[in-house]
Amino acid sequence: MHLRHLREAERHVAEGERHIADQEERIATLDRAGCETELARELLASFRVALASHIAHRELIIHEITRRS
């Protein structure tokens, strides 16, 4: 069960990293076009907070797995 949760947490971390990379690319494109980026940057900040949460959750799962081993 814990390994299934770890795989899911790893997937969430990977997705979060992709969201951040994609959003950074969007912001760069907007910047080059001279467009407003405030909302895009706010969304990026939210993605970073979510990623930090996913990483913390993954670490908690890893801790639980190693504690029970």
Sequence and secondary structure as in RCSB ss.txt:
>XXXX:A:sequence
MHLRHLREAERHVAEGERHIADQEERIATLDRAGCETELARELLASFRVALASHIAHRELIIHEITRRS
>XXXX:A:secstr
 HHHHHHHHHHHHHHHHHHHHHHHHHHHHHHHHT   HHHHHHHHHHHHHHHHHHHHHHHHHHHHHHH 
